Amino acid sequence: MRELFQPYEIFNSGFLDVGSGHQIYFEESGNTSGIPVVYVNGGPGGYSKPSHRQIFDPTKYHVIEFDQRGCGKSKFTELLTSNTTQDLVEDMEN
């Protein structure tokens, strides 16, 4: 197994309103001018962890992690409302 990169901090985080009472939590880290990479956590119940970003070289990649609807720090009015696989895919596409 490959070793992880040294821990490094996020430079931006917040919430994106994706509609239907859901706001997804996101974090950005690494190189703002680097190759963008989106890390999708496992689910259900997965969430962004500092060790996830350590997979990627912070000098080379612009790492974007987010907590899917109903997971981690993401917020919701009703967990199961508008929380389908298609909704999760659309969150990434938009």
N, C-alpha and C positions, 0 to 999 in steps of 0.2 A: 504494500500500500504506500502511496506517495505521502510525504510529510506535508503538513499544513504550513502556510505562510504564517509569520508572526502576527499576533493580534493587531488589528488596526481599527480606527474609529470610523463611524459614519460621519458624513458631512452635511447630510440633509435627511429629514424624516417628516412625516406628516400623514394626513388622511386625504384620500380621494373619494369624493361622493360619486358613487356609481349607480345611484337611484334605488328606488323601492325600499328606502330605509337603511341601506347598507353604505358604510364608509370603510374602504380598505386602507389598512396601515401600510406604509412603505418606508424603506430606508435606502439611501444611496451612499456608496463608499467607493474607495479606490481613486482612480485617475479620471477626473471630469472630462478629459479629452481622449480617454482610452476607448478600447473596443467595448461597446455596450454588451452586457450579458444580464439576462433576467434569470434569477434563481427562484424556482417555484418549489415551495415547501411541500412535503408530503401531507396527506390528509386522510381522513378527516381529523381535525384537532391539531394539525401541525402548526408551526409558527416560525418566524425568523429568529435565528440564533447567531451570536457572534462567530461561532465556529463555521457556519455556512460560508461567510465571506472569506474566511481564511483559505478556502479551496482555490481562490483566484489571486493571481499576482497583482497587488494593488498598484504597481507601477505601470501595468499593461492594460488593466481592465477597469471599466466603469460598471460597478456591480449594483444592480437594482434587485432588491428583495421585497417581497410583499406577503402579507398574511391574507390568505384567501378569505372570502366571505365566511363569517361565522367562526374564524380561527384566530388564535393569538390576540393581538391588540385591535383587530378590526372590530368595528362597531355595527350593531344592527338593532332594528326595532323588533323584528320577529325573525328568529333564526332560519326557519324553513321557508319563509316567503321569498320567492325569486332567488333561490339558492340551488340552482341546477348546474350540471356540468356545462351546459351551453352558456349560462350566466357567467361562470368562471372563465370560460374561453373568451367571451366578449369583453370581460374586464381587461384581459391582457391585450386584446386587439385594439381597444379604444385607448 
